[in-house]
Amino acid sequence: MKILHLEAYNYTEDVLNELRKLGVLDIFEPKSREELDTILDQTDYDCIFTTIGNTLNSQNLKQQKTLRYIVSPTTGLNHIDLDYTEQNNISVISLKGETEFLNSIQSTAEHTWMLVLTLLRNFKKVQESVANGIWSRDELLCDELNTKTIGIIGYGRLGKIVARYAQAFSMQVKICETSPENQLQAVQNGFEVYSKEEVLTQSDIVVLLVAYSKENEKMLGKEAFALIKKDSVFVNTSRGELVDEEALLQALENRQIKAAALDVLVGDSDWKKTIPAQNKLYQYAMQHNNLVLTPHIGGYGKVSIEKTRDFITEKFLNKVKNEMSNM
């Protein structure tokens, strides 16, 4: 088997050696989209290990005549052309649906909570004030969580964890969830389930924790941001594609909402370590204190990285073993 690994720096040597037992392991860290396309154009592989930042689409995958597996240690898969892989019988091995295992992975939930605190404690403005040599509390009055209502859109794995955090801070919690199973779990855990419109209009903090799908693209747009209270804040740690960025920008500029914190932006799964200079939200954030951006690092905790990479490799190895034993 010939394997291409695009994220070996996040895998232990023991794990990489297990992959070498299957055949040839080529390790590359492409510096650009063009470099990745060139690699895929030159050599056929049976398996590709990828992650966010290394997009595999129909254009570069069509050169791969022997490809059977794509492995990605992520739950979101918008960096992989799933229509192409399905049409060409390529197995995509990911963390999606691995609920039991993922319950132990809390890095994104912790990052979400950090962003909530950053907004309510005016952290960006506070840091700017101190950096300018000012040691004063004037104009730095902050909000307190125990007086606030948090609306969580998406009561999946992360939504459940964030809801528990909110309870620990004595907050009111409103849940928006479309899955009957998750709705039932919310009720069993002592929460009431509301419509999206109710959550938007009644919450001081709106957190988006919905899994990406094409059907969910731009699920929060102009109408949604018009419903959010003017003194409320918005946090997104799911996928940028779920938000109409132009509508969000207008809501911030027009003070329709107080502030926002984003760990994800549209198309960032394809960025190579550099923010496109023309990105309007980035330009706005550089000039205003009411928008906080972090570079898709929600799940990038030390323990989470090691555990997810070990798990996804074992999942791949087990699949290969099972398929070989059935031949």
DRENDO-1510 file (C-alpha; in Angstrom, 1 decimal, always signed):
<recs>
REC; n; res; u; v; w
REC; 1; MET; +0.0; +0.0; +0.0 .
REC; 2; LYS; +1.2; +3.5; -0.8 .
REC; 3; ILE; +0.1; +6.2; +1.7 .
REC; 4; LEU; +0.4; +9.9; +1.5 .
REC; 5; HIS; +0.5; +11.7; +4.9 .
REC; 6; LEU; -0.2; +15.4; +4.9 .
REC; 7; GLU; -0.2; +15.9; +8.7 .
REC; 8; ALA; +2.6; +13.7; +10.0 .
REC; 9; TYR; +3.8; +16.4; +12.4 .
REC; 10; ASN; +0.7; +15.8; +14.6 .
REC; 11; TYR; +1.2; +12.0; +14.7 .
REC; 12; THR; +3.6; +10.1; +17.0 .
REC; 13; GLU; +6.5; +8.2; +15.5 .
REC; 14; ASP; +5.0; +4.9; +16.8 .
REC; 15; VAL; +1.7; +5.6; +14.9 .
REC; 16; LEU; +3.6; +6.5; +11.7 .
REC; 17; ASN; +5.6; +3.3; +12.1 .
REC; 18; GLU; +2.4; +1.3; +12.2 .
REC; 19; LEU; +1.5; +2.8; +8.8 .
REC; 20; ARG; +4.9; +2.0; +7.4 .
REC; 21; LYS; +4.1; -1.7; +8.0 .
REC; 22; LEU; +1.5; -1.5; +5.3 .
REC; 23; GLY; +4.0; -0.4; +2.6 .
REC; 24; VAL; +5.4; +3.0; +1.6 .
REC; 25; LEU; +4.6; +6.1; +3.6 .
REC; 26; ASP; +5.3; +9.4; +1.9 .
REC; 27; ILE; +5.2; +12.5; +4.2 .
REC; 28; PHE; +4.7; +15.9; +2.8 .
REC; 29; GLU; +3.6; +19.3; +4.3 .
REC; 30; PRO; +2.4; +21.3; +1.3 .
REC; 31; LYS; +2.9; +25.0; +1.6 .
REC; 32; SER; +0.2; +25.9; -0.9 .
REC; 33; ARG; -2.8; +24.6; -2.8 .
REC; 34; GLU; -0.6; +24.4; -5.9 .
REC; 35; GLU; +2.0; +22.3; -4.2 .
REC; 36; LEU; -0.6; +19.8; -3.0 .
REC; 37; ASP; -2.1; +19.6; -6.5 .
REC; 38; THR; +1.4; +18.9; -7.9 .
REC; 39; ILE; +2.0; +16.1; -5.4 .
REC; 40; LEU; -1.3; +14.5; -6.3 .
REC; 41; ASP; -0.6; +14.9; -10.0 .
REC; 42; GLN; +2.8; +13.1; -9.8 .
REC; 43; THR; +2.1; +10.0; -7.7 .
REC; 44; ASP; -0.9; +7.6; -7.2 .
REC; 45; TYR; -1.8; +6.7; -3.7 .
REC; 46; ASP; -4.0; +4.1; -2.1 .
REC; 47; CYS; -4.6; +6.2; +1.0 .
REC; 48; ILE; -4.3; +9.9; +1.9 .
REC; 49; PHE; -4.2; +11.2; +5.4 .
REC; 50; THR; -5.4; +14.8; +5.4 .
REC; 51; THR; -6.9; +17.5; +7.7 .
REC; 52; ILE; -8.2; +21.0; +7.6 .
REC; 53; GLY; -6.0; +23.2; +5.4 .
REC; 54; ASN; -5.4; +20.4; +2.8 .
REC; 55; THR; -8.5; +20.4; +0.7 .
REC; 56; LEU; -9.2; +17.3; -1.5 .
REC; 57; ASN; -11.6; +18.1; -4.3 .
REC; 58; SER; -12.6; +16.6; -7.6 .
REC; 59; GLN; -10.0; +18.6; -9.4 .
REC; 60; ASN; -7.0; +17.2; -7.5 .
REC; 61; LEU; -8.5; +13.8; -6.7 .
REC; 62; LYS; -9.3; +12.9; -10.3 .
REC; 63; GLN; -5.6; +12.3; -10.8 .
REC; 64; GLN; -5.6; +9.6; -8.2 .
REC; 65; LYS; -6.5; +6.3; -10.0 .
REC; 66; THR; -5.8; +3.9; -7.2 .
REC; 67; LEU; -7.1; +5.9; -4.2 .
REC; 68; ARG; -9.3; +3.8; -1.8 .
REC; 69; TYR; -9.1; +5.7; +1.5 .
REC; 70; ILE; -9.1; +9.2; +2.7 .
REC; 71; VAL; -8.4; +9.6; +6.5 .
REC; 72; SER; -9.2; +12.9; +8.3 .
REC; 73; PRO; -9.1; +13.3; +12.1 .
REC; 74; THR; -12.1; +15.7; +12.0 .
REC; 75; THR; -15.8; +15.7; +12.5 .
REC; 76; GLY; -16.4; +18.3; +9.8 .
REC; 77; LEU; -15.6; +17.2; +6.3 .
REC; 78; ASN; -16.1; +20.3; +4.1 .
REC; 79; HIS; -12.4; +20.0; +3.1 .
REC; 80; ILE; -13.2; +16.8; +1.3 .
REC; 81; ASP; -15.4; +16.5; -1.8 .
REC; 82; LEU; -17.8; +13.9; -0.5 .
REC; 83; ASP; -19.8; +13.7; -3.7 .
REC; 84; TYR; -16.7; +12.7; -5.6 .
REC; 85; THR; -15.6; +10.2; -3.0 .
REC; 86; GLU; -19.0; +8.5; -3.0 .
REC; 87; GLN; -19.2; +8.4; -6.8 .
REC; 88; ASN; -15.7; +6.9; -7.0 .
REC; 89; ASN; -16.0; +4.4; -4.1 .
REC; 90; ILE; -13.4; +6.0; -1.9 .
REC; 91; SER; -13.9; +5.4; +1.8 .
REC; 92; VAL; -13.7; +8.5; +4.0 .
REC; 93; ILE; -12.6; +7.6; +7.5 .
REC; 94; SER; -13.2; +10.4; +10.0 .
REC; 95; LEU; -14.4; +11.2; +13.5 .
REC; 96; LYS; -17.9; +11.9; +12.4 .
REC; 97; GLY; -20.4; +9.9; +14.4 .
REC; 98; GLU; -17.8; +8.6; +16.9 .
REC; 99; THR; -19.9; +9.9; +19.8 .
REC; 100; GLU; -18.5; +7.7; +22.6 .
REC; 101; PHE; -14.9; +8.5; +21.8 .
REC; 102; LEU; -15.6; +12.2; +21.2 .
REC; 103; ASN; -17.2; +12.6; +24.6 .
REC; 104; SER; -13.7; +12.7; +26.0 .
REC; 105; ILE; -12.5; +15.4; +23.5 .
REC; 106; GLN; -13.4; +18.8; +25.0 .
REC; 107; SER; -10.9; +21.2; +23.5 .
REC; 108; THR; -13.5; +22.9; +21.2 .
REC; 109; ALA; -16.0; +23.3; +24.0 .
REC; 110; GLU; -13.3; +24.9; +26.2 .
REC; 111; HIS; -12.3; +27.2; +23.4 .
REC; 112; THR; -15.9; +28.2; +22.9 .
REC; 113; TRP; -16.2; +29.1; +26.5 .
REC; 114; MET; -13.0; +31.1; +26.3 .
REC; 115; LEU; -14.6; +33.1; +23.5 .
REC; 116; VAL; -17.7; +33.7; +25.5 .
REC; 117; LEU; -15.7; +35.1; +28.4 .
REC; 118; THR; -13.5; +37.1; +26.0 .
REC; 119; LEU; -16.6; +38.9; +24.7 .
REC; 120; LEU; -18.3; +39.5; +28.0 .
REC; 121; ARG; -15.2; +40.6; +29.9 .
REC; 122; ASN; -14.2; +43.0; +27.0 .
REC; 123; PHE; -10.8; +41.2; +26.9 .
REC; 124; LYS; -9.7; +42.6; +23.5 .
REC; 125; LYS; -10.3; +46.1; +24.6 .
REC; 126; VAL; -8.7; +45.4; +28.0 .
REC; 127; GLN; -5.5; +44.1; +26.4 .
REC; 128; GLU; -5.3; +47.0; +24.0 .
REC; 129; SER; -5.7; +49.4; +26.9 .
REC; 130; VAL; -2.9; +47.8; +28.9 .
REC; 131; ALA; -0.7; +47.5; +25.8 .
REC; 132; ASN; -1.0; +51.3; +25.5 .
REC; 133; GLY; +0.2; +51.8; +29.0 .
REC; 134; ILE; -3.2; +52.6; +30.6 .
REC; 135; TRP; -3.9; +51.2; +34.0 .
REC; 136; SER; -7.5; +52.2; +34.5 .
REC; 137; ARG; -10.9; +50.5; +34.7 .
REC; 138; ASP; -12.7; +53.4; +33.1 .
REC; 139; GLU; -14.7; +52.3; +30.1 .
REC; 140; LEU; -13.9; +48.7; +30.9 .
REC; 141; LEU; -17.0; +47.7; +32.8 .
REC; 142; CYS; -17.8; +44.1; +31.9 .
REC; 143; ASP; -20.9; +41.8; +32.0 .
REC; 144; GLU; -21.3; +38.8; +34.3 .
REC; 145; LEU; -22.3; +35.4; +33.2 .
REC; 146; ASN; -24.6; +34.6; +36.1 .
REC; 147; THR; -27.0; +37.3; +35.0 .
REC; 148; LYS; -27.2; +36.1; +31.3 .
REC; 149; THR; -29.1; +33.7; +29.2 .
REC; 150; ILE; -27.2; +31.6; +26.7 .
REC; 151; GLY; -28.8; +30.2; +23.6 .
REC; 152; ILE; -27.1; +27.1; +22.2 .
REC; 153; ILE; -28.0; +26.3; +18.6 .
REC; 154; GLY; -27.1; +22.6; +18.3 .
REC; 155; TYR; -27.3; +20.2; +21.2 .
REC; 156; GLY; -24.9; +17.6; +19.9 .
REC; 157; ARG; -21.7; +16.6; +21.7 .
REC; 158; LEU; -20.3; +20.1; +22.0 .
REC; 159; GLY; -23.7; +21.7; +22.8 .
REC; 160; LYS; -24.1; +19.3; +25.7 .
REC; 161; ILE; -20.7; +20.2; +27.1 .
REC; 162; VAL; -21.2; +24.0; +26.7 .
REC; 163; ALA; -24.6; +23.7; +28.4 .
REC; 164; ARG; -23.0; +22.1; +31.4 .
REC; 165; TYR; -20.4; +24.9; +31.5 .
REC; 166; ALA; -23.3; +27.4; +31.5 .
REC; 167; GLN; -25.0; +25.6; +34.4 .
REC; 168; ALA; -21.7; +25.8; +36.4 .
REC; 169; PHE; -21.8; +29.6; +35.9 .
REC; 170; SER; -25.5; +29.8; +37.0 .
REC; 171; MET; -26.7; +30.9; +33.6 .
REC; 172; GLN; -30.1; +30.4; +32.0 .
REC; 173; VAL; -29.9; +28.0; +29.1 .
REC; 174; LYS; -32.1; +27.8; +26.0 .
REC; 175; ILE; -31.6; +25.0; +23.6 .
REC; 176; CYS; -32.3; +24.9; +19.8 .
REC; 177; GLU; -32.1; +21.5; +18.3 .
REC; 178; THR; -33.8; +19.7; +15.4 .
REC; 179; SER; -32.9; +16.1; +16.2 .
REC; 180; PRO; -35.7; +14.4; +18.1 .
REC; 181; GLU; -33.0; +12.3; +20.0 .
REC; 182; ASN; -31.0; +15.3; +21.0 .
REC; 183; GLN; -34.2; +17.2; +21.9 .
REC; 184; LEU; -35.2; +14.3; +24.3 .
REC; 185; GLN; -31.7; +14.3; +25.8 .
REC; 186; ALA; -32.0; +18.1; +26.4 .
REC; 187; VAL; -35.3; +17.6; +28.2 .
REC; 188; GLN; -33.9; +14.7; +30.2 .
REC; 189; ASN; -30.9; +16.9; +31.3 .
REC; 190; GLY; -33.3; +19.6; +32.5 .
REC; 191; PHE; -33.3; +22.0; +29.6 .
REC; 192; GLU; -36.2; +23.4; +27.6 .
REC; 193; VAL; -36.1; +23.3; +23.8 .
REC; 194; TYR; -37.0; +26.4; +21.8 .
REC; 195; SER; -37.3; +27.4; +18.2 .
REC; 196; LYS; -34.3; +29.1; +16.5 .
REC; 197; GLU; -36.3; +32.4; +16.5 .
REC; 198; GLU; -37.0; +32.1; +20.2 .
REC; 199; VAL; -33.4; +31.4; +21.0 .
REC; 200; LEU; -32.2; +34.4; +18.9 .
REC; 201; THR; -34.6; +36.9; +20.4 .
REC; 202; GLN; -34.4; +35.7; +24.0 .
REC; 203; SER; -30.6; +35.1; +24.5 .
REC; 204; ASP; -27.8; +37.4; +25.6 .
REC; 205; ILE; -25.2; +35.0; +24.1 .
REC; 206; VAL; -25.9; +33.0; +21.0 .
REC; 207; VAL; -23.5; +30.1; +20.4 .
REC; 208; LEU; -23.6; +28.1; +17.1 .
REC; 209; LEU; -22.5; +24.5; +17.5 .
REC; 210; VAL; -24.2; +22.8; +14.5 .
REC; 211; ALA; -22.4; +20.1; +12.4 .
REC; 212; TYR; -21.7; +21.3; +8.8 .
REC; 213; SER; -23.8; +20.1; +5.9 .
REC; 214; LYS; -24.6; +21.7; +2.6 .
REC; 215; GLU; -28.2; +22.1; +3.8 .
REC; 216; ASN; -27.0; +24.2; +6.7 .
REC; 217; GLU; -24.9; +26.7; +4.7 .
REC; 218; LYS; -25.8; +30.3; +5.7 .
REC; 219; MET; -28.3; +29.0; +8.2 .
REC; 220; LEU; -27.8; +32.3; +10.1 .
REC; 221; GLY; -28.2; +35.3; +7.8 .
REC; 222; LYS; -29.7; +38.7; +7.7 .
REC; 223; GLU; -33.0; +37.7; +9.2 .
REC; 224; ALA; -31.3; +35.9; +12.0 .
REC; 225; PHE; -29.0; +38.7; +13.0 .
REC; 226; ALA; -32.0; +41.1; +12.9 .
REC; 227; LEU; -33.6; +39.0; +15.6 .
REC; 228; ILE; -30.7; +38.9; +18.0 .
REC; 229; LYS; -30.9; +41.5; +20.7 .
REC; 230; LYS; -28.7; +44.6; +20.2 .
REC; 231; ASP; -26.8; +44.0; +23.4 .
REC; 232; SER; -26.2; +40.4; +22.7 .
REC; 233; VAL; -23.1; +38.6; +21.4 .
REC; 234; PHE; -22.5; +35.8; +18.9 .
REC; 235; VAL; -20.0; +32.9; +19.0 .
REC; 236; ASN; -19.3; +30.4; +16.2 .
REC; 237; THR; -16.9; +27.5; +16.7 .
REC; 238; SER; -18.5; +25.1; +14.2 .
REC; 239; ARG; -17.9; +26.0; +10.6 .
REC; 240; GLY; -17.8; +29.4; +8.9 .
REC; 241; GLU; -20.0; +28.3; +6.0 .
REC; 242; LEU; -22.9; +28.1; +8.4 .
REC; 243; VAL; -23.0; +31.9; +8.6 .
REC; 244; ASP; -23.7; +34.6; +6.0 .
REC; 245; GLU; -20.6; +36.6; +6.7 .
REC; 246; GLU; -21.8; +39.7; +4.8 .
REC; 247; ALA; -24.9; +39.7; +7.0 .
REC; 248; LEU; -22.8; +39.3; +10.2 .
REC; 249; LEU; -20.5; +42.1; +9.1 .
REC; 250; GLN; -23.5; +44.4; +8.5 .
REC; 251; ALA; -24.9; +43.5; +11.9 .
REC; 252; LEU; -21.6; +44.4; +13.6 .
REC; 253; GLU; -21.2; +47.6; +11.7 .
REC; 254; ASN; -24.8; +48.7; +12.3 .
REC; 255; ARG; -24.6; +47.7; +16.0 .
REC; 256; GLN; -27.5; +45.3; +15.5 .
REC; 257; ILE; -25.5; +43.0; +17.8 .
REC; 258; LYS; -23.0; +44.0; +20.4 .
REC; 259; ALA; -20.1; +41.7; +19.5 .
REC; 260; ALA; -19.0; +38.4; +17.9 .
REC; 261; ALA; -16.2; +35.9; +18.3 .
REC; 262; LEU; -15.4; +33.5; +15.5 .
REC; 263; ASP; -13.0; +30.5; +15.4 .
REC; 264; VAL; -14.0; +29.7; +11.8 .
REC; 265; LEU; -14.5; +31.7; +8.6 .
REC; 266; VAL; -15.9; +30.7; +5.2 .
REC; 267; GLY; -13.2; +28.8; +3.2 .
REC; 268; ASP; -10.7; +28.7; +6.0 .
REC; 269; SER; -10.4; +24.9; +5.6 .
REC; 270; ASP; -8.5; +25.7; +2.4 .
REC; 271; TRP; -6.2; +28.5; +3.7 .
REC; 272; LYS; -2.5; +27.9; +4.0 .
REC; 273; LYS; -1.4; +29.7; +7.1 .
REC; 274; THR; -2.4; +33.1; +5.7 .
REC; 275; ILE; -5.6; +35.1; +6.0 .
REC; 276; PRO; -6.7; +36.4; +2.6 .
REC; 277; ALA; -6.0; +40.1; +2.7 .
REC; 278; GLN; -9.4; +40.9; +1.2 .
REC; 279; ASN; -11.4; +39.1; +3.9 .
REC; 280; LYS; -13.9; +41.7; +5.1 .
REC; 281; LEU; -14.3; +40.2; +8.6 .
REC; 282; TYR; -10.6; +40.2; +9.1 .
REC; 283; GLN; -10.3; +43.8; +8.0 .
REC; 284; TYR; -13.1; +44.8; +10.3 .
REC; 285; ALA; -11.6; +42.9; +13.3 .
REC; 286; MET; -8.3; +44.8; +12.8 .
REC; 287; GLN; -10.1; +48.1; +13.3 .
REC; 288; HIS; -12.8; +47.2; +15.9 .
REC; 289; ASN; -12.9; +45.7; +19.4 .
REC; 290; ASN; -16.3; +44.0; +18.9 .
REC; 291; LEU; -15.0; +41.2; +16.7 .
REC; 292; VAL; -12.6; +38.6; +17.9 .
REC; 293; LEU; -11.1; +36.1; +15.5 .
REC; 294; THR; -9.1; +32.9; +16.3 .
REC; 295; PRO; -7.5; +30.7; +13.6 .
REC; 296; HIS; -9.7; +27.5; +13.7 .
REC; 297; ILE; -7.9; +26.3; +16.8 .
REC; 298; GLY; -10.9; +25.1; +18.8 .
REC; 299; GLY; -9.9; +21.4; +18.6 .
REC; 300; TYR; -6.2; +22.1; +18.7 .
REC; 301; GLY; -5.4; +21.1; +22.3 .
REC; 302; LYS; -2.4; +18.9; +23.0 .
REC; 303; VAL; -4.3; +16.0; +24.5 .
REC; 304; SER; -7.1; +16.2; +21.9 .
REC; 305; ILE; -4.6; +16.1; +19.0 .
REC; 306; GLU; -2.8; +13.1; +20.3 .
REC; 307; LYS; -5.9; +11.2; +21.1 .
REC; 308; THR; -7.7; +11.9; +17.9 .
REC; 309; ARG; -4.7; +11.1; +15.7 .
REC; 310; ASP; -4.2; +7.8; +17.5 .
REC; 311; PHE; -7.9; +6.9; +17.3 .
REC; 312; ILE; -8.2; +7.7; +13.6 .
REC; 313; THR; -5.1; +5.7; +12.7 .
REC; 314; GLU; -6.4; +2.7; +14.6 .
REC; 315; LYS; -9.8; +3.1; +12.9 .
REC; 316; PHE; -8.1; +3.1; +9.5 .
REC; 317; LEU; -5.9; +0.1; +10.4 .
REC; 318; ASN; -8.9; -1.9; +11.6 .
REC; 319; LYS; -10.8; -1.2; +8.4 .
REC; 320; VAL; -7.9; -2.3; +6.3 .
REC; 321; LYS; -7.4; -5.5; +8.4 .
REC; 322; ASN; -11.1; -6.3; +8.2 .
REC; 323; GLU; -11.2; -5.8; +4.4 .
REC; 324; MET; -8.1; -8.0; +3.9 .
REC; 325; SER; -9.5; -10.8; +6.0 .
REC; 326; ASN; -12.7; -10.8; +3.9 .
REC; 327; MET; -10.9; -11.0; +0.6 .
</recs>
